[in-house]
Amino acid sequence: MVRERATELLTVRQVLDELGGLSRRTFYRWRELRIAPRCIRLPNGELRVRRDVLAAWLEELAEGAAS
């Protein structure tokens, strides 16, 4: 169950909600700048972010802020 949760694929909307209501435009701008968490593009063109990738990305940002 823990592994299943870690590999859960989040929609862009879910990621935005997890980031405290970040705007869609900001998220896509971060993608353009290559500072957003790594995404998976599905065959239908939609994006997904693995929950563990999002958590690692947030941890990396927290470590950078602490320096």
C-alpha positions, 0 to 999 in steps of 0.5 A, spaced: 500 500 500 505 504 501 509 503 495 502 504 491 501 511 494 508 513 492 507 511 485 501 514 484 500 518 478 497 525 480 493 530 475 496 537 474 490 539 478 492 535 484 499 537 483 496 545 483 492 543 489 498 540 493 502 546 492 497 550 495 492 552 489 498 554 485 495 557 478 496 553 472 499 558 468 505 558 473 506 551 473 506 551 466 511 557 466 515 553 471 515 547 466 518 552 460 523 554 465 525 547 467 524 548 474 517 544 475 517 537 478 518 532 472 512 530 468 510 524 465 506 525 458 501 520 457 499 518 450 493 522 450 497 528 451 495 529 459 501 530 464 501 526 470 506 527 476 508 521 480 507 522 488 514 520 490 517 525 484 513 531 487 515 529 494 522 529 492 522 535 488 519 539 494 524 536 499 530 539 494 526 546 494 526 545 502 534 543 502 535 549 498 531 554 502 535 552 508 542 553 505 
